[in-house]
Amino acid sequence: MSATRRAEIAAGLARVEERITGACDAAGRAREDVTLIVVTKTRPATDVRLLAELGVRHVAENRDQEAAEKAEACADLPLNWHFVGQLQTNKVRSVANYADYVHSVDRPRLVGALSTAVERRERGPVRCLIQVALEKEQGHGGDRGGVAPDGVPELAAVIGAAPGLVLAGLMTVAPLSGAYAGRPGVAFGRLVEISRDLRRTDPAATMVSAGMSADMEEAVAAGATHVRVGSAVLGVRESLG
Ligand SMILES: *Cc1c(COP(=O)(O)O)cnc(C)c1O
């Protein structure tokens, strides 16, 4: 891959590192309490390789077919693969081949399918995050992925009882509708509150996955442990996704 692309990615990483460090300083948090996950969707495997060379250890994808190809092309790299997209039951078996983390668990049926698939693999457990659709608290959100906040305890119990799965925490995407629209900081604060409730029954479920290129500062301020950043590292994507 070209030296130019490497320099571009290094510069993107440096800018994002500066933003995360600044947000940690402002919030009185230690930098190592926040993990950067670089979202590599629509980007070639050569970018993933450059990221690994530059020290990135966590990458995320949102579509199974693309993720499966990239993970295979990068199987020699010391990377943790995060699946962050809406997940259909018929894709679960493929996702189980490469995913170390699934951030988008939002219904019991998915849990059963994932558990069965993981039991067949040799890679160890999948760490599951429950995707919370905060806007569903007010009846918004329609068929967007994610469970309403009041559905979290039940889903946590289902994951906790599923062989091969570990309940790792919660994930959200800043709502586009409802009372949280345009207020990512408030939304992420609510997610952290739900996370506190969850940790009363599941103390090990400490991950709070929130914040993207546009709102990583708000996420760090609210208490996110993992930010998922794509375009601010790799450039603006041409296609939607
Ligand atoms: C694409 C995506 C991101 C990263 O978005 P950017 O705005 O490019 O940082 C984060 N989370 C999910 C679930 C995504 O689909």
The ligand as an SDF file (V2000), in Angstrom:
LIG
                    3D

 15 15  0  0  0  0  0  0  0  0999 V2000
  -20.2650    3.6090   10.7720 C   0  0  0  0  0  0  0  0  0  0  0  0
  -20.4620    3.3870   12.2170 C   0  0  0  0  0  0  0  0  0  0  0  0
  -19.6650    4.0560   13.1540 C   0  0  0  0  0  0  0  0  0  0  0  0
  -18.5740    5.0560   12.7860 C   0  0  0  0  0  0  0  0  0  0  0  0
  -19.1220    6.1910   12.1900 O   0  0  0  0  0  0  0  0  0  0  0  0
  -18.2080    7.4610   11.8200 P   0  0  0  0  0  0  0  0  0  0  0  0
  -19.1700    8.5830   11.7850 O   0  0  0  0  0  0  0  0  0  0  0  0
  -17.5920    7.1640   10.4930 O   0  0  0  0  0  0  0  0  0  0  0  0
  -17.1930    7.6150   12.8810 O   0  0  0  0  0  0  0  0  0  0  0  0
  -19.8750    3.7780   14.4960 C   0  0  0  0  0  0  0  0  0  0  0  0
  -20.8280    2.9000   14.8960 N   0  0  0  0  0  0  0  0  0  0  0  0
  -21.6100    2.2500   14.0270 C   0  0  0  0  0  0  0  0  0  0  0  0
  -22.6470    1.3140   14.5480 C   0  0  0  0  0  0  0  0  0  0  0  0
  -21.4630    2.4770   12.6630 C   0  0  0  0  0  0  0  0  0  0  0  0
  -22.2660    1.8330   11.8010 O   0  0  0  0  0  0  0  0  0  0  0  0
  1  2  1  0
  2  3  1  0
  2 14  2  0
  3  4  1  0
  3 10  2  0
  4  5  1  0
  5  6  1  0
  6  7  2  0
  6  8  1  0
  6  9  1  0
 10 11  1  0
 11 12  2  0
 12 13  1  0
 12 14  1  0
 14 15  1  0
M  END
$$$$
